[in-house]
Amino acid sequence: MPVTLSPSGTRGVSIPGFAKPLMKAGMGLAHVAFGFLGDRMKVQGQPLLELTTVGAKTGKERRVLLGRFEDPGHPGAWIVVGSNGGAATHPGWCHNLARNSGQAWIEMEGTAKTRVDPESLHGEERAAAWERIVARSPGYGPYTEKTDREIPIIRLTPRERGGAL
């Protein structure tokens, strides 16, 4: 199943306009640091992966660093969370995956850039994944109180053949 997104919420955390350019610059520095530090960089206590998507509106490659969670039911696959800090809207990378799911790659410390097939988790599978995520990284828990949208949980499964760049 591809990436599907629930509607945006009606409430949630908002980022002040002046902070957006600072965040963009900080993300550029974080990507450089990720190249040097790899798994020593963490979000909510989890090691990172670099997700490359193709922009839903621009068609340009976009990169984002995300905390990654192992998926016990799918060896080799990773789970990522579209929390957007509890905002009312989904993060841009979720929209990119929903529009261009066949154009997604991940990179982690010590691995080649690998093409992945993303899919949204739903129902009991999503609920079980959310429980594991919050158990490992409790900071994600309050996001469900800040927003009324369903926070996307997405599995990234490496392609068997021809996936590495």
C-alpha positions in Angstrom: 0.0 0.0 0.0 1.4 3.4 -0.9 1.7 6.5 1.4 -1.7 7.9 2.2 -2.3 11.0 4.4 -5.2 11.8 6.6 -6.5 15.4 6.4 -4.6 18.2 8.1 -5.7 19.0 11.6 -7.5 22.0 12.9 -5.0 22.6 15.7 -1.4 22.1 16.5 2.0 23.7 17.1 2.9 26.5 14.7 6.4 27.7 13.8 6.9 31.5 13.7 7.7 32.8 10.3 11.1 34.3 11.4 12.3 30.9 12.5 11.9 29.1 9.2 15.0 30.5 7.5 17.0 29.7 10.7 15.7 26.1 10.6 16.6 25.7 7.0 20.1 26.8 7.6 20.3 24.6 10.7 19.1 21.6 8.6 21.9 22.2 6.1 24.5 22.1 8.9 22.8 19.0 10.3 23.2 17.2 7.0 27.0 18.0 7.0 27.2 16.9 10.6 25.4 13.6 9.8 28.1 12.9 7.2 30.7 13.1 9.9 28.9 11.8 12.9 26.4 9.2 11.5 24.7 7.1 14.1 26.1 9.3 16.9 23.5 11.9 15.9 20.1 11.1 17.4 16.5 12.5 17.5 14.4 11.5 20.5 17.2 9.0 21.4 17.0 7.2 18.0 19.7 7.1 15.4 19.0 9.0 12.2 18.5 8.1 8.5 18.6 10.6 5.7 15.5 10.4 3.6 15.7 11.8 0.0 12.3 12.4 -1.7 11.2 14.2 -4.8 9.2 17.4 -4.1 5.4 17.0 -4.6 5.2 20.6 -6.1 8.8 21.3 -7.2 10.0 17.9 -8.6 13.3 18.7 -6.9 15.2 16.3 -4.6 14.6 17.1 -1.0 16.6 15.6 2.0 15.5 15.4 5.6 17.0 13.7 8.7 14.6 11.5 10.6 14.8 9.3 13.7 14.5 5.7 12.6 12.9 2.7 14.4 13.4 -0.9 13.6 10.4 -2.7 12.3 10.3 -6.1 14.0 7.8 -7.6 11.6 9.8 -6.6 8.5 13.6 -7.2 8.9 15.6 -4.6 7.1 12.8 -2.1 7.0 12.6 1.1 9.0 9.8 3.1 10.5 9.7 6.9 10.5 7.2 9.3 12.1 5.6 12.3 10.4 5.1 14.2 13.7 6.1 17.6 12.5 6.4 18.5 16.2 2.7 18.2 16.7 1.8 20.7 14.0 -1.7 20.7 12.4 -0.1 19.9 9.0 1.9 17.0 7.8 5.6 17.5 7.2 6.6 18.2 3.6 8.4 14.9 3.2 5.2 13.0 3.9 3.5 14.9 1.0 6.5 14.1 -1.2 6.2 10.4 -0.4 2.4 10.4 -1.0 2.9 12.1 -4.4 6.1 10.4 -5.6 6.4 7.2 -3.6 8.5 5.5 -6.3 11.2 8.1 -5.8 12.6 7.7 -2.3 16.0 6.8 -0.9 17.5 6.4 2.5 21.1 6.6 3.6 22.5 5.6 7.0 26.0 5.5 8.5 28.0 2.9 6.6 25.4 2.1 4.0 25.0 3.1 0.4 22.1 5.3 -0.7 19.3 2.8 -1.1 16.0 3.1 -2.9 13.0 2.3 -0.7 9.3 1.6 -1.1 7.4 3.7 1.5 4.0 2.6 2.8 1.7 4.1 5.5 0.8 2.0 8.4 -2.9 1.8 9.3 -5.2 0.2 11.9 -3.8 -2.3 14.4 -0.4 -2.3 12.7 -0.1 1.5 13.1 -1.4 1.4 16.7 1.2 -1.3 17.6 4.0 0.7 15.9 3.0 3.9 17.7 3.1 2.0 21.1 6.7 0.8 20.3 7.8 4.2 19.2 6.5 6.0 22.3 8.0 3.3 24.5 11.4 3.9 23.0 11.1 7.6 22.6 8.5 9.1 25.0 8.9 12.6 23.6 6.6 11.6 20.7 3.7 10.8 23.0 2.6 14.4 23.7 2.4 15.2 19.9 -1.0 13.5 19.8 -2.3 15.9 22.4 -1.0 19.0 20.5 -2.7 18.1 17.2 -5.9 16.5 16.1 -4.5 15.0 12.9 -3.4 11.4 12.6 0.4 11.4 12.7 1.7 9.4 9.8 3.8 6.3 10.6 5.6 5.2 7.5 7.5 2.0 6.8 10.5 2.3 4.4 11.4 -1.0 2.9 14.6 -1.3 0.8 14.1 -2.6 -2.7 15.6 -6.1 -3.3 17.2 -5.4 -6.7 18.5 -2.2 -8.3 17.8 -0.2 -5.2 21.3 1.2 -4.5 22.5 4.3 -6.4 
